[in-house]
């Protein structure tokens, strides 16, 4: 028993990984950052086609904004894709056969056609139906098995924040979804993390967190448009 006790106390917690002070303390090609061995601290430490994000080398995103994609496409979860709904095409835009038809940008009515008015920086048909004053909220998308907010989704979340802030007296459901990879239990948890990540991002922008309600759906409501469209958080007025 004394031997066993001595062995236990001498070994301690072997699950803890040793720290580091300089790069040579780490196993190559790892480097030292904040006393911990990591994959990278700068982009030049990653292979071609990858960049350093949160101390890990990840594949570079194809795009961060819609205008970096071919005409009619949208930038979702870092990749250029066909649109699936009007809300993906920005203010005044419509999705037709997978391609966004976006209105002309403007500053004054004189820059629009005779039957259009300049509103919110884009040309709208003067005869367009009047809504109840509630602006549309955009869906945001995620990469495989991730709840991280991609750079490509920040513009949509920024617009959602502006919309929610100016629309008083309404709450918003953030409905999280996943594809069918993984178990049902895992996907429910992943969809909750995605919705919560979007809620946290909006709160940092200034949206009142009390107006946001996370609703995890897991894989139960597929989009019918493929896995990349299933990995999403939808925003619904309530």
C-alpha positions as CSV (number, residue, x, y, z in Angstrom):
1,X,0.0,0.0,0.0
2,X,2.9,2.4,0.8
3,X,4.3,1.7,-2.6
4,X,1.0,2.4,-4.3
5,X,0.7,5.6,-2.4
6,X,4.2,6.7,-3.3
7,X,3.6,5.9,-6.9
8,X,0.3,7.8,-7.0
9,X,1.8,10.9,-5.4
10,X,4.9,10.9,-7.5
11,X,2.9,10.7,-10.8
12,X,0.3,13.3,-10.0
13,X,-2.2,14.3,-12.7
14,X,-0.7,12.9,-16.0
15,X,-3.6,14.3,-18.0
16,X,-2.2,17.8,-17.9
17,X,-0.1,18.8,-20.8
18,X,3.2,20.6,-20.1
19,X,3.3,24.3,-20.8
20,X,6.0,26.2,-22.8
21,X,8.0,29.3,-22.7
22,X,9.5,29.4,-26.2
23,X,8.8,27.6,-29.5
24,X,11.6,25.0,-28.9
25,X,9.7,23.7,-25.9
26,X,7.0,22.4,-28.3
27,X,7.1,19.5,-30.7
28,X,7.7,20.8,-34.2
29,X,5.9,22.2,-36.1
30,X,4.0,23.6,-33.1
31,X,4.8,27.0,-31.6
32,X,4.4,28.5,-28.1
33,X,1.6,31.0,-27.4
34,X,0.5,32.1,-24.0
35,X,2.5,29.2,-22.4
36,X,0.7,26.6,-24.5
37,X,1.8,24.7,-27.6
38,X,-0.4,25.5,-30.5
39,X,-0.5,24.9,-34.3
40,X,0.1,28.6,-35.3
41,X,0.1,32.2,-34.2
42,X,0.5,33.8,-37.7
43,X,-0.7,32.9,-41.2
44,X,2.8,32.3,-42.5
45,X,3.1,29.3,-40.2
46,X,0.3,27.5,-42.1
47,X,0.4,25.6,-45.4
48,X,-0.6,27.3,-48.6
49,X,-4.3,27.8,-48.8
50,X,-4.8,28.0,-45.1
51,X,-4.7,30.8,-42.5
52,X,-4.3,30.9,-38.7
53,X,-7.5,31.3,-36.8
54,X,-7.7,30.8,-33.0
55,X,-4.2,29.2,-33.1
56,X,-5.3,26.6,-35.7
57,X,-4.6,26.4,-39.4
58,X,-7.9,26.4,-41.3
59,X,-8.8,26.5,-44.9
60,X,-9.2,30.1,-46.1
61,X,-12.7,31.2,-46.8
62,X,-13.6,31.6,-50.5
63,X,-15.4,34.9,-49.6
64,X,-16.5,37.2,-46.8
65,X,-19.0,39.4,-48.6
66,X,-21.6,38.8,-51.4
67,X,-19.8,41.2,-53.8
68,X,-16.8,38.8,-53.8
69,X,-18.9,36.2,-55.5
70,X,-20.1,35.8,-59.1
71,X,-23.2,37.8,-60.1
72,X,-26.3,36.4,-58.5
73,X,-24.5,34.3,-55.9
74,X,-24.4,34.9,-52.1
75,X,-21.5,34.3,-49.7
76,X,-22.6,31.8,-47.0
77,X,-20.4,30.2,-44.4
78,X,-17.3,31.4,-46.4
79,X,-18.4,30.0,-49.7
80,X,-20.1,31.4,-52.8
81,X,-23.5,29.6,-53.3
82,X,-26.8,29.9,-55.1
83,X,-29.5,31.7,-53.1
84,X,-32.5,29.9,-51.7
85,X,-34.8,32.7,-50.5
86,X,-35.4,36.4,-51.1
87,X,-34.0,37.3,-47.7
88,X,-30.6,36.1,-48.7
89,X,-30.3,38.7,-51.4
90,X,-30.3,41.8,-49.2
91,X,-32.7,44.8,-49.0
92,X,-35.1,44.8,-52.0
93,X,-33.5,41.7,-53.6
94,X,-35.3,38.6,-54.9
95,X,-34.1,35.1,-55.4
96,X,-35.0,33.8,-58.8
97,X,-33.9,30.3,-59.9
98,X,-31.1,30.3,-57.4
99,X,-29.7,33.7,-58.5
100,X,-30.2,37.0,-56.6
101,X,-31.8,39.8,-58.5
102,X,-30.6,42.8,-56.6
103,X,-32.0,46.4,-56.9
104,X,-29.9,49.3,-58.0
105,X,-28.1,51.2,-55.3
106,X,-29.0,54.9,-55.0
107,X,-28.8,58.1,-53.0
108,X,-31.8,60.0,-54.5
109,X,-34.9,59.2,-56.5
110,X,-33.4,60.6,-59.6
111,X,-31.0,57.7,-59.8
112,X,-33.8,55.2,-60.1
113,X,-36.2,54.4,-62.9
114,X,-39.4,56.5,-63.4
115,X,-41.5,53.9,-61.6
116,X,-39.1,53.5,-58.7
117,X,-38.2,55.4,-55.5
118,X,-34.9,55.4,-53.6
119,X,-35.5,53.9,-50.1
120,X,-32.8,52.6,-47.7
121,X,-30.1,53.2,-50.4
122,X,-31.7,51.0,-53.1
123,X,-34.3,51.5,-55.8
124,X,-37.8,50.1,-55.1
125,X,-40.8,49.9,-57.3
126,X,-43.1,52.7,-56.3
127,X,-46.1,50.4,-56.6
128,X,-44.5,47.7,-54.3
129,X,-46.9,46.6,-51.6
130,X,-46.6,48.4,-48.3
131,X,-45.6,46.1,-45.4
132,X,-46.6,46.4,-41.8
133,X,-43.4,48.1,-41.1
134,X,-41.5,44.9,-39.9
135,X,-38.2,44.5,-41.7
136,X,-37.1,41.0,-42.9
137,X,-34.5,39.1,-40.9
138,X,-31.8,37.1,-42.7
139,X,-30.8,33.5,-42.0
140,X,-27.2,32.9,-41.2
141,X,-25.2,29.7,-42.1
142,X,-22.5,27.6,-40.6
143,X,-19.7,25.3,-41.7
144,X,-19.7,21.6,-41.0
145,X,-19.9,20.7,-37.2
146,X,-19.3,24.3,-36.2
147,X,-21.1,26.9,-34.1
148,X,-18.6,29.6,-35.0
149,X,-19.8,32.8,-36.7
150,X,-18.1,33.0,-40.1
151,X,-16.9,36.4,-41.4
152,X,-19.4,36.0,-44.3
153,X,-22.3,36.0,-41.8
154,X,-21.4,39.2,-40.0
155,X,-23.0,41.5,-42.6
156,X,-26.3,39.7,-42.2
157,X,-26.1,39.8,-38.4
158,X,-25.3,43.5,-38.5
159,X,-28.4,44.0,-40.7
160,X,-30.5,41.9,-38.3
161,X,-29.3,43.9,-35.4
162,X,-30.3,47.2,-37.1
163,X,-33.7,45.7,-38.0
164,X,-34.4,44.3,-34.5
165,X,-33.3,47.6,-32.8
166,X,-35.6,49.8,-34.9
167,X,-38.6,47.4,-34.5
168,X,-39.9,48.0,-31.1
169,X,-42.1,45.7,-29.0
170,X,-41.3,42.4,-30.8
171,X,-39.3,39.4,-29.7
172,X,-37.3,37.2,-32.0
173,X,-36.9,33.4,-32.1
174,X,-33.4,32.2,-33.1
175,X,-34.1,28.8,-34.5
176,X,-31.0,26.6,-34.8
177,X,-30.7,23.7,-37.3
178,X,-28.2,21.1,-38.4
179,X,-27.7,18.6,-41.2
180,X,-28.3,14.9,-40.4
181,X,-24.6,14.1,-39.6
182,X,-24.2,12.8,-36.0
183,X,-26.8,11.6,-33.5
184,X,-30.1,13.4,-32.8
185,X,-28.9,14.3,-29.3
186,X,-25.6,15.8,-30.6
187,X,-27.4,17.7,-33.3
188,X,-29.9,19.2,-30.8
189,X,-27.0,20.5,-28.8
190,X,-25.1,21.8,-31.9
191,X,-28.2,23.6,-33.1
192,X,-28.5,25.2,-29.6
193,X,-24.9,26.3,-29.7
194,X,-25.4,27.8,-33.2
195,X,-28.5,29.8,-32.1
196,X,-26.8,30.9,-28.9
197,X,-23.7,32.0,-30.8
198,X,-25.9,34.2,-33.1
199,X,-27.7,35.6,-30.0
200,X,-24.5,36.4,-28.3
201,X,-23.2,38.2,-31.4
202,X,-26.3,40.3,-31.6
203,X,-26.1,41.2,-28.0
204,X,-22.5,42.4,-28.5
205,X,-23.9,44.6,-31.3
206,X,-26.4,46.1,-29.0
207,X,-29.6,44.0,-29.4
208,X,-31.4,43.6,-26.1
209,X,-30.8,39.9,-25.1
210,X,-34.2,39.8,-23.4
211,X,-35.8,40.0,-26.9
212,X,-33.9,36.9,-28.2
213,X,-35.1,33.4,-27.6
214,X,-33.0,30.4,-28.6
215,X,-35.0,27.5,-30.1
216,X,-32.9,24.3,-31.0
217,X,-34.4,22.1,-33.7
218,X,-31.4,19.9,-34.5
219,X,-31.9,17.9,-37.7
220,X,-35.8,17.8,-37.5
221,X,-36.5,20.5,-40.0
222,X,-34.3,20.1,-43.1
223,X,-34.3,22.8,-45.7
224,X,-34.7,20.4,-48.6
225,X,-31.9,22.2,-50.3
226,X,-28.8,20.2,-49.2
227,X,-26.6,19.9,-46.1
228,X,-25.0,23.3,-46.5
229,X,-28.4,25.0,-46.3
230,X,-29.4,22.9,-43.3
231,X,-26.6,24.3,-41.2
232,X,-28.3,27.5,-40.3
233,X,-30.0,29.7,-37.8
234,X,-33.3,31.3,-38.8
235,X,-34.7,34.5,-37.3
236,X,-38.5,34.7,-36.7
237,X,-40.5,37.6,-35.4
238,X,-42.7,36.7,-32.4
